[in-house]
Each structure stands twice: as structure tokens, then as C-alpha cells.
């Protein structure tokens, strides 16, 4: 299982996912976080890099990827 930062429902979150062999992504779950929790410059760079790749909408127990370059 892998994880990444993403914007989920317009909030910063960590998303947990599995990558399939054909390149598709199956999102397993997420948890909302605050950017202030990550204080080092390296962590801040990770956040900026990851949130630029895509957005996710979670509704009715289903995830929908808005931008195609999520992970």
C-alpha cells in the first residue's frame, strides 16, 4: 500500500492506495491532515508536489479522481 497527499473535498488529506499492474489506482482510504503538522521543508515540498497532481472527490463511499495525473 502506498500513500500520498491530495486535496479531498477541498481539504488537505493523506490518501492510501494500491497500484494495479495495468497502472490503475485503487484508493483505499483517506484522512484529513493540517499542513501545520508537517514542519520540515522536505515535507512541505512533498505536499506542494503531491497536491499539484490531482484532486479527489469522496461521496457516497466512492472516490472519484478529478485530474488524471493523480499518482
N, CA, C and O atoms as CSV, one atom per row, in Angstrom:
chain,resi,resn,atom,element,x,y,z
A,1,UNK,N,N,0.841,-1.164,0.000
A,1,UNK,CA,C,0.000,0.000,0.000
A,1,UNK,C,C,0.895,1.238,0.000
A,1,UNK,O,O,1.905,1.287,0.702
A,2,UNK,N,N,0.516,2.221,-0.783
A,2,UNK,CA,C,1.246,3.484,-0.896
A,2,UNK,C,C,0.381,4.606,-0.331
A,2,UNK,O,O,-0.813,4.430,-0.089
A,3,UNK,N,N,1.008,5.763,-0.125
A,3,UNK,CA,C,0.242,6.914,0.306
A,3,UNK,C,C,0.788,8.165,-0.374
A,3,UNK,O,O,1.913,8.193,-0.874
A,4,UNK,N,N,-0.046,9.190,-0.371
A,4,UNK,CA,C,0.317,10.460,-0.986
A,4,UNK,C,C,-0.587,11.545,-0.401
A,4,UNK,O,O,-1.647,11.261,0.157
A,5,UNK,N,N,-0.147,12.776,-0.541
A,5,UNK,CA,C,-1.003,13.898,-0.180
A,5,UNK,C,C,-1.917,14.205,-1.346
A,5,UNK,O,O,-1.536,14.019,-2.502
A,6,UNK,N,N,-3.118,14.675,-1.055
A,6,UNK,CA,C,-4.056,15.078,-2.103
A,6,UNK,C,C,-5.088,16.016,-1.490
A,6,UNK,O,O,-5.227,16.115,-0.270
A,7,UNK,N,N,-5.795,16.691,-2.361
A,7,UNK,CA,C,-6.925,17.506,-1.934
A,7,UNK,C,C,-8.171,16.642,-2.079
A,7,UNK,O,O,-8.541,16.249,-3.186
A,8,UNK,N,N,-8.814,16.349,-0.950
A,8,UNK,CA,C,-10.039,15.553,-0.935
A,8,UNK,C,C,-11.155,16.439,-0.406
A,8,UNK,O,O,-11.100,16.914,0.728
A,9,UNK,N,N,-12.160,16.655,-1.230
A,9,UNK,CA,C,-13.278,17.525,-0.853
A,9,UNK,C,C,-12.785,18.892,-0.367
A,9,UNK,O,O,-13.263,19.418,0.638
A,10,UNK,N,N,-11.822,19.453,-1.099
A,10,UNK,CA,C,-11.257,20.778,-0.833
A,10,UNK,C,C,-10.520,20.891,0.496
A,10,UNK,O,O,-10.387,21.990,1.036
A,11,UNK,N,N,-10.038,19.767,1.034
A,11,UNK,CA,C,-9.227,19.763,2.250
A,11,UNK,C,C,-7.982,18.929,2.003
A,11,UNK,O,O,-8.010,17.978,1.222
A,12,UNK,N,N,-6.893,19.286,2.667
A,12,UNK,CA,C,-5.666,18.522,2.556
A,12,UNK,C,C,-5.840,17.187,3.266
A,12,UNK,O,O,-6.353,17.125,4.383
A,13,UNK,N,N,-5.405,16.120,2.601
A,13,UNK,CA,C,-5.551,14.784,3.177
A,13,UNK,C,C,-4.416,13.890,2.713
A,13,UNK,O,O,-3.767,14.150,1.700
A,14,UNK,N,N,-4.191,12.830,3.478
A,14,UNK,CA,C,-3.326,11.751,3.042
A,14,UNK,C,C,-4.248,10.688,2.453
A,14,UNK,O,O,-5.234,10.303,3.081
A,15,UNK,N,N,-3.930,10.215,1.254
A,15,UNK,CA,C,-4.733,9.139,0.673
A,15,UNK,C,C,-3.882,7.885,0.614
A,15,UNK,O,O,-2.675,7.946,0.376
A,16,UNK,N,N,-4.516,6.765,0.831
A,16,UNK,CA,C,-3.869,5.464,0.822
A,16,UNK,C,C,-4.419,4.685,-0.359
A,16,UNK,O,O,-5.632,4.613,-0.556
A,17,UNK,N,N,-3.518,4.101,-1.147
A,17,UNK,CA,C,-3.955,3.490,-2.396
A,17,UNK,C,C,-3.080,2.301,-2.750
A,17,UNK,O,O,-1.991,2.122,-2.206
A,18,UNK,N,N,-3.584,1.492,-3.677
A,18,UNK,CA,C,-2.841,0.397,-4.287
A,18,UNK,C,C,-2.752,0.675,-5.771
A,18,UNK,O,O,-3.709,1.155,-6.378
A,19,UNK,N,N,-1.600,0.374,-6.359
A,19,UNK,CA,C,-1.445,0.491,-7.805
A,19,UNK,C,C,-1.555,-0.902,-8.398
A,19,UNK,O,O,-0.895,-1.837,-7.944
A,20,UNK,N,N,-2.386,-1.030,-9.407
A,20,UNK,CA,C,-2.536,-2.304,-10.092
A,20,UNK,C,C,-1.475,-2.425,-11.179
A,20,UNK,O,O,-0.833,-1.439,-11.542
A,21,UNK,N,N,-1.296,-3.621,-11.690
A,21,UNK,CA,C,-0.274,-3.855,-12.712
A,21,UNK,C,C,-0.552,-3.097,-14.003
A,21,UNK,O,O,0.379,-2.743,-14.726
A,22,UNK,N,N,-1.821,-2.847,-14.296
A,22,UNK,CA,C,-2.153,-2.127,-15.528
A,22,UNK,C,C,-2.063,-0.610,-15.359
A,22,UNK,O,O,-2.410,0.132,-16.279
A,23,UNK,N,N,-1.608,-0.144,-14.209
A,23,UNK,CA,C,-1.406,1.280,-13.999
A,23,UNK,C,C,-2.559,1.998,-13.325
A,23,UNK,O,O,-2.440,3.178,-12.997
A,24,UNK,N,N,-3.666,1.317,-13.111
A,24,UNK,CA,C,-4.806,1.954,-12.453
A,24,UNK,C,C,-4.550,2.054,-10.948
A,24,UNK,O,O,-3.755,1.304,-10.380
A,25,UNK,N,N,-5.238,2.990,-10.332
A,25,UNK,CA,C,-5.089,3.244,-8.907
A,25,UNK,C,C,-6.394,2.922,-8.204
A,25,UNK,O,O,-7.463,3.336,-8.651
A,26,UNK,N,N,-6.310,2.174,-7.092
A,26,UNK,CA,C,-7.483,1.904,-6.267
A,26,UNK,C,C,-7.255,2.577,-4.923
A,26,UNK,O,O,-6.370,2.183,-4.164
A,27,UNK,N,N,-8.051,3.584,-4.637
A,27,UNK,CA,C,-7.907,4.328,-3.389
A,27,UNK,C,C,-8.568,3.529,-2.277
A,27,UNK,O,O,-9.729,3.135,-2.390
A,28,UNK,N,N,-7.823,3.294,-1.203
A,28,UNK,CA,C,-8.304,2.507,-0.066
A,28,UNK,C,C,-8.954,3.372,1.017
A,28,UNK,O,O,-9.923,2.958,1.654
A,29,UNK,N,N,-8.414,4.567,1.219
A,29,UNK,CA,C,-8.964,5.423,2.259
A,29,UNK,C,C,-8.220,6.744,2.308
A,29,UNK,O,O,-7.273,6.973,1.556
A,30,UNK,N,N,-8.666,7.606,3.207
A,30,UNK,CA,C,-8.014,8.898,3.374
A,30,UNK,C,C,-8.183,9.374,4.802
A,30,UNK,O,O,-9.041,8.881,5.533
A,31,UNK,N,N,-7.362,10.332,5.196
A,31,UNK,CA,C,-7.538,11.012,6.475
A,31,UNK,C,C,-7.115,12.461,6.282
A,31,UNK,O,O,-6.094,12.749,5.658
A,32,UNK,N,N,-7.901,13.346,6.814
A,32,UNK,CA,C,-7.622,14.766,6.693
A,32,UNK,C,C,-6.481,15.141,7.637
A,32,UNK,O,O,-6.400,14.633,8.756
A,33,UNK,N,N,-5.604,16.028,7.184
A,33,UNK,CA,C,-4.472,16.485,7.982
A,33,UNK,C,C,-4.383,18.001,7.883
A,33,UNK,O,O,-5.007,18.622,7.023
A,34,UNK,N,N,-3.601,18.578,8.775
A,34,UNK,CA,C,-3.344,20.014,8.737
A,34,UNK,C,C,-1.925,20.226,8.251
A,34,UNK,O,O,-1.014,19.495,8.641
A,35,UNK,N,N,-1.737,21.206,7.416
A,35,UNK,CA,C,-0.418,21.463,6.850
A,35,UNK,C,C,0.569,21.869,7.939
A,35,UNK,O,O,1.770,21.651,7.785
A,36,UNK,N,N,0.094,22.449,9.026
A,36,UNK,CA,C,0.964,22.866,10.121
A,36,UNK,C,C,1.612,21.684,10.825
A,36,UNK,O,O,2.624,21.857,11.503
A,37,UNK,N,N,1.052,20.482,10.681
A,37,UNK,CA,C,1.620,19.291,11.312
A,37,UNK,C,C,2.948,18.894,10.671
A,37,UNK,O,O,3.761,18.215,11.299
A,38,UNK,N,N,3.170,19.312,9.436
A,38,UNK,CA,C,4.377,18.959,8.696
A,38,UNK,C,C,5.265,20.185,8.637
A,38,UNK,O,O,5.001,21.112,7.872
A,39,UNK,N,N,6.321,20.195,9.444
A,39,UNK,CA,C,7.086,21.424,9.661
A,39,UNK,C,C,8.369,21.520,8.848
A,39,UNK,O,O,8.852,22.627,8.612
A,40,UNK,N,N,8.932,20.405,8.416
A,40,UNK,CA,C,10.211,20.488,7.714
A,40,UNK,C,C,10.004,20.942,6.271
A,40,UNK,O,O,8.919,20.802,5.707
A,41,UNK,N,N,11.058,21.480,5.695
A,41,UNK,CA,C,10.977,21.942,4.304
A,41,UNK,C,C,10.732,20.790,3.352
A,41,UNK,O,O,10.030,20.947,2.353
A,42,UNK,N,N,11.303,19.631,3.650
A,42,UNK,CA,C,11.112,18.460,2.797
A,42,UNK,C,C,9.650,18.042,2.772
A,42,UNK,O,O,9.100,17.753,1.709
A,43,UNK,N,N,9.024,18.011,3.934
A,43,UNK,CA,C,7.606,17.641,3.999
A,43,UNK,C,C,6.738,18.662,3.270
A,43,UNK,O,O,5.777,18.286,2.598
A,44,UNK,N,N,7.062,19.941,3.392
A,44,UNK,CA,C,6.309,20.979,2.697
A,44,UNK,C,C,6.445,20.832,1.179
A,44,UNK,O,O,5.483,21.068,0.447
A,45,UNK,N,N,7.628,20.445,0.703
A,45,UNK,CA,C,7.827,20.207,-0.727
A,45,UNK,C,C,7.000,19.016,-1.198
A,45,UNK,O,O,6.430,19.043,-2.289
A,46,UNK,N,N,6.935,17.957,-0.364
A,46,UNK,CA,C,6.109,16.798,-0.715
A,46,UNK,C,C,4.661,17.218,-0.889
A,46,UNK,O,O,4.001,16.806,-1.843
A,47,UNK,N,N,4.168,18.033,0.026
A,47,UNK,CA,C,2.769,18.469,-0.028
A,47,UNK,C,C,2.530,19.259,-1.317
A,47,UNK,O,O,1.578,18.978,-2.044
A,48,UNK,N,N,3.379,20.237,-1.603
A,48,UNK,CA,C,3.200,21.060,-2.804
A,48,UNK,C,C,3.275,20.221,-4.074
A,48,UNK,O,O,2.509,20.444,-5.012
A,49,UNK,N,N,4.180,19.270,-4.108
A,49,UNK,CA,C,4.330,18.406,-5.286
A,49,UNK,C,C,3.105,17.513,-5.466
A,49,UNK,O,O,2.570,17.402,-6.569
A,50,UNK,N,N,2.663,16.881,-4.386
A,50,UNK,CA,C,1.558,15.918,-4.476
A,50,UNK,C,C,0.213,16.567,-4.768
A,50,UNK,O,O,-0.569,16.028,-5.551
A,51,UNK,N,N,-0.076,17.714,-4.155
A,51,UNK,CA,C,-1.400,18.298,-4.371
A,51,UNK,C,C,-1.536,18.893,-5.758
A,51,UNK,O,O,-2.651,19.127,-6.224
A,52,UNK,N,N,-0.423,19.140,-6.420
A,52,UNK,CA,C,-0.468,19.641,-7.790
A,52,UNK,C,C,-0.839,18.568,-8.800
A,52,UNK,O,O,-1.157,18.880,-9.947
A,53,UNK,N,N,-0.802,17.321,-8.392
A,53,UNK,CA,C,-1.039,16.216,-9.316
A,53,UNK,C,C,-2.509,15.870,-9.489
A,53,UNK,O,O,-2.885,15.304,-10.516
A,54,UNK,N,N,-3.341,16.192,-8.527
A,54,UNK,CA,C,-4.745,15.852,-8.713
A,54,UNK,C,C,-5.605,16.142,-7.504
A,54,UNK,O,O,-5.120,16.444,-6.414
A,55,UNK,N,N,-6.891,16.040,-7.738
A,55,UNK,CA,C,-7.889,16.239,-6.697
A,55,UNK,C,C,-8.789,15.016,-6.669
A,55,UNK,O,O,-8.952,14.322,-7.672
A,56,UNK,N,N,-9.370,14.764,-5.506
A,56,UNK,CA,C,-10.225,13.606,-5.326
A,56,UNK,C,C,-11.523,14.063,-4.676
A,56,UNK,O,O,-11.522,14.915,-3.787
A,57,UNK,N,N,-12.621,13.490,-5.127
A,57,UNK,CA,C,-13.912,13.744,-4.509
A,57,UNK,C,C,-14.368,12.435,-3.860
A,57,UNK,O,O,-14.365,11.382,-4.498
A,58,UNK,N,N,-14.759,12.512,-2.586
A,58,UNK,CA,C,-15.270,11.357,-1.869
A,58,UNK,C,C,-16.733,11.624,-1.555
A,58,UNK,O,O,-17.062,12.552,-0.816
A,59,UNK,N,N,-17.604,10.805,-2.122
A,59,UNK,CA,C,-19.031,10.988,-1.919
A,59,UNK,C,C,-19.716,9.636,-2.035
A,59,UNK,O,O,-19.384,8.840,-2.914
A,60,UNK,N,N,-20.658,9.377,-1.161
A,60,UNK,CA,C,-21.410,8.122,-1.151
A,60,UNK,C,C,-20.487,6.902,-1.113
A,60,UNK,O,O,-20.709,5.915,-1.815
A,61,UNK,N,N,-19.458,6.990,-0.288
A,61,UNK,CA,C,-18.493,5.904,-0.088
A,61,UNK,C,C,-17.734,5.523,-1.347
A,61,UNK,O,O,-17.286,4.384,-1.473
A,62,UNK,N,N,-17.580,6.459,-2.286
A,62,UNK,CA,C,-16.834,6.218,-3.516
A,62,UNK,C,C,-15.890,7.380,-3.778
A,62,UNK,O,O,-16.193,8.535,-3.478
A,63,UNK,N,N,-14.738,7.044,-4.346
A,63,UNK,CA,C,-13.749,8.048,-4.708
A,63,UNK,C,C,-13.823,8.313,-6.198
A,63,UNK,O,O,-14.024,7.401,-7.001
A,64,UNK,N,N,-13.655,9.591,-6.555
A,64,UNK,CA,C,-13.619,9.976,-7.961
A,64,UNK,C,C,-12.423,10.915,-8.142
A,64,UNK,O,O,-12.307,11.933,-7.460
A,65,UNK,N,N,-11.543,10.555,-9.070
A,65,UNK,CA,C,-10.360,11.345,-9.335
A,65,UNK,C,C,-10.699,12.432,-10.349
A,65,UNK,O,O,-11.217,12.134,-11.425
A,66,UNK,N,N,-10.414,13.678,-10.016
A,66,UNK,CA,C,-10.764,14.791,-10.890
A,66,UNK,C,C,-9.700,15.015,-11.955
A,66,UNK,O,O,-10.035,15.133,-13.134
A,67,UNK,N,N,-8.429,15.078,-11.576
A,67,UNK,CA,C,-7.347,15.230,-12.544
A,67,UNK,C,C,-6.721,13.871,-12.774
A,67,UNK,O,O,-6.619,13.065,-11.848
A,68,UNK,N,N,-6.304,13.612,-13.995
A,68,UNK,CA,C,-5.836,12.284,-14.353
A,68,UNK,C,C,-4.433,11.959,-13.869
A,68,UNK,O,O,-4.080,10.783,-13.778
A,69,UNK,N,N,-3.618,12.969,-13.552
A,69,UNK,CA,C,-2.240,12.726,-13.134
A,69,UNK,C,C,-2.137,12.625,-11.612
A,69,UNK,O,O,-1.300,13.301,-11.012
A,70,UNK,N,N,-2.962,11.804,-10.980
A,70,UNK,CA,C,-3.015,11.774,-9.517
A,70,UNK,C,C,-1.762,11.207,-8.894
A,70,UNK,O,O,-1.225,11.832,-7.979
A,71,UNK,N,N,-1.265,10.074,-9.323
A,71,UNK,CA,C,-0.172,9.430,-8.595
A,71,UNK,C,C,0.927,8.969,-9.496
A,71,UNK,O,O,1.917,8.409,-9.026
